[in-house]
Amino acid sequence: MRVVVLEAKGVCRQASGVNAGTLSIQVKEAALIPYAMRSSELWESASEWLGVDVGFRRLGGLTLAFTDDEAEMLKERMMERQAAGAPIEFVGLNRARQIEPALSHHPVLASYCPLDGYSDSTRVGKAYCSALLKNGVDLRENTPVTGVDRDGAGFAVETTGGVVKARRVLLAGGLWLCDILAWFGFRLPAECRINQVSVTARMGPTLRTIVGVANGFLSLKQVANGTVLIGGGWQGIGDLEQGGVEVVPGNLTANIRLAQYAVPAMAGARVVRTWLGVEGHSENYVPLVGPLPGVEGAYVLGLVRGGYTIGPIVGKLLADAILGHQLELPLFDPAKALRPMTQP
Ligand SMILES: Cc1cc2nc3c(=O)[nH]c(=O)nc-3n(C[C@H](O)[C@H](O)[C@H](O)COP(=O)(O)OP(=O)(O)OC[C@H]3O[C@@H](n4cnc5c(N)ncnc54)[C@H](O)[C@@H]3O)c2cc1C
């Protein structure tokens, strides 16, 4: 197939290039566990299929519960994920502190998944661009798509740089799918989130693992260059049009306080930068990975929660579906997330 990639800005300038890089299996919803596990293997072998090492490290991860209520919630969620195939074990404080000596004495229970890891999301855009160009893809950055019309058996894709004719279209516009799918008469109810991530100056060896908390409000890891990334989905100010505009000071300090509560050595960290990125999820968190209902030749891929982790496998699955190959895992029917434009 001849492939054209039409990207409004630059490849991986939005969520896929500004995320926290955590490739955690245990934080994924049970339905996504097989996808996260397979994707983690793909990230590990990125230098083979993407042609570049994107800094994958499998450190193992701990999710901490600080109260009995949190411990109950942790057990319930992690048991569902164990049942879906994730190798997760429950550990008490002593064992958790053997795995991660930097932990405070506050956790009452933790879950541990040895498969959790991370890769460097800042390297991924460049890696994908090189791979696309090397494989003969016509990559057009700074080329927003402004509309898609039927054109015989295919499509006429309108862009700011002219019309592109295509037999098939794959709509992979992140949260902007809400606008894109409206061209096809669909309403996509979705929530826009403006996620915050911070990075510290380089620290001495501080963390061995990826540390999270049961309520999801922390992800903490020390990457290869010694800096520590602090995430957890705290919200900033922004919108789809402008992206992340402003950090909310209370959310920044709460994120950092929580990091210190989990790992006391973080009190000595110096935060050098905080940034925001746009992420979204559909109503009921249903991902869209499959054919667009009723529109022959159109496919959609987006709103996969933890989409940095799961991106490689869902991309491969959809490519296999388009090529008519056997699928190693099922797709997620976009129809479950879509409504007709006329329906509120
Ligand atoms: C700050 C932050 C931290 C995160 N941390 C993690 C994490 O640690 N681990 C994890 O697994 N996930 C994480 N995520 C989630 C993850 O990054 C996303 O789920 C994933 O990157 C979404 O990929 P996407 O390709 O669907 O969307 P995006 O990466 O947003 O890409 C959509 C692309 O579509 C383009 N586009 C939009 N409209 C048009 C148009 N009309 N024409 C042409 N192009 C268009 C945009 O320019 C953009 O490049 C995080 C997200 C954020 C924002």
The ligand as an ORCA input file, in Angstrom:
! r2SCAN-3c Opt
* xyz 0 1
  C       0.907     14.480     30.223
  C       0.482     13.095     29.854
  C       1.048     12.007     30.521
  C       0.706     10.702     30.144
  N       1.386      9.658     30.704
  C       1.204      8.409     30.216
  C       2.023      7.344     30.667
  O       2.917      7.538     31.479
  N       1.808      6.107     30.157
  C       0.836      5.861     29.218
  O       0.692      4.723     28.787
  N       0.068      6.871     28.740
  C       0.236      8.135     29.205
  N      -0.509      9.160     28.711
  C      -1.532      8.868     27.689
  C      -0.940      8.698     26.295
  O       0.095      9.624     26.068
  C      -2.035      8.828     25.244
  O      -3.075      7.896     25.539
  C      -1.541      8.545     23.827
  O      -0.306      9.161     23.564
  C      -2.587      9.007     22.820
  O      -2.096      8.783     21.527
  P      -2.928      9.267     20.272
  O      -2.079      8.991     19.074
  O      -4.303      8.688     20.315
  O      -3.129     10.845     20.473
  P      -2.060     12.044     20.298
  O      -0.702     11.637     20.722
  O      -2.687     13.236     20.952
  O      -1.996     12.257     18.737
  C      -3.068     12.766     17.987
  C      -2.448     13.465     16.786
  O      -3.487     13.809     15.876
  C      -3.124     15.049     15.296
  N      -4.331     15.671     14.750
  C      -5.425     16.099     15.421
  N      -6.321     16.628     14.574
  C      -5.802     16.529     13.334
  C      -6.242     16.914     12.021
  N      -7.421     17.509     11.826
  N      -5.419     16.667     10.973
  C      -4.217     16.061     11.153
  N      -3.736     15.678     12.372
  C      -4.525     15.907     13.443
  C      -2.541     15.846     16.467
  O      -1.741     16.920     16.014
  C      -1.746     14.764     17.183
  O      -0.403     14.713     16.744
  C      -0.252     10.487     29.111
  C      -0.851     11.575     28.471
  C      -0.483     12.873     28.823
  C      -1.089     14.027     28.091
*
